[in-house]
Amino acid sequence: MNIRYALIAGALSLTFAQAASAATWDFSTPWPDTNFQAKAAKQFADAVREATDGEVDISVLSAGSIGVTGSESMAAVESGIVQMADYLLFLQAGEEPLLAIDTLPYLIQGQDEMAAFLKVAGPTFDQIAEKHNQKILYYVPWPSPGLYSRTKITTDEELKGQRIRAFNPASFTFLTKLGAAPLEMPWGDVVPALAAGTIDGVATSTSSGVDGKLWDTTAFFNPLQWSTSTDVVTVSLDAWNSLSADEQQAIEDVIAKLEPEFWAMSAAEDQGKTEILVENGMTVTEADPSMRQAMSDSGHAMWDEFVAKVPEAGPIIEAYKASASK
């Protein structure tokens, strides 16, 4: 009997030792469980757990459930509050101004251009991540923004004077250059402001339009698609370097398989959410040539203004323009 108990105890000790040696990571995402970015994060965590036989166990903490906001995510990984995070690059521009580069209007339009841009800018982004003690694992772009409005806006004249909620500093500047009267306000205030008539419209994606049921407060959607921004998923270098070479390779293999799927999810999200907008009575419009020319002129002017403030963006933009024939 003593021998039997000794064998059981030994097996249990081995099991506990294996469990203790497993890497357990917290993965913070600011998006709710229903958002495709949060769904992608959970799919990644499940795939890593399977690929490493449970040796890397990732817990996805969605909607800022541990108090980490989108703009604090890079710092949270750097300080070790979490081992992984998913965040919009431009929300980290307070620490690294260059990371606002993908918000420049008419620089990156759509996923094909984002892929070309990342080939050029990716190495610099990797250096910034390393500076903040993290490694970039993969990117997932967002659907491009459009304009929701109570009245039809398809010309530059129709946009003038319209009170439009902007979603970041670049969109605020862009709308101002186009003659609109943009306002900054938290997303939670947008629908009440539309209902009260405080604002005339909203610049945001199809995803946010459906989340906010903007068909109840606006009638028109113009998919202007003047920019494409991306989320990035990073891991602490301390956590990454603690893994074995085989575990790192297993995760790299998961990324190679899933990253294209996540980009496809984003594209499907845009199309699917546009269909939902239409099903709920929203009229989808299209900008006329005058509006598109005004947008292009304003966007290109902002490239020069950005380089003047962030000189290191200059070589990236020039290299990208050459590779993408922009």
Secondary structure, 3 states (H helix, E strand, C coil): CHHHHHHHHHHHHHHHHHHHHCEEEEEECCCCCCCHHHHHHHHHHHHHHHHCCCCEEEEEECCCCCCCCHHHHHHHHHHCCCCEEEEEHHHHCCCCHHHHHHHCCCCCCCHHHHHHHHHHHHHHHHHHHHHCCEEEEEEEECCCCEEEECCCCCCHHHHCCCCEEECCHHHHHHHHHCCCCCEECCHHHHHHHHHHCCCCEEEECHHHHHHCCHHHCCCEEECCCCCCCEEEEEEEHHHHHCCCHHHHHHHHHHHHHHHHHHHHHHHHHHHHHHHHHHHCCCEECCCCHHHHHHHHHHHHHHHHHHHHHCCCHHHHHHHHHHHHCC
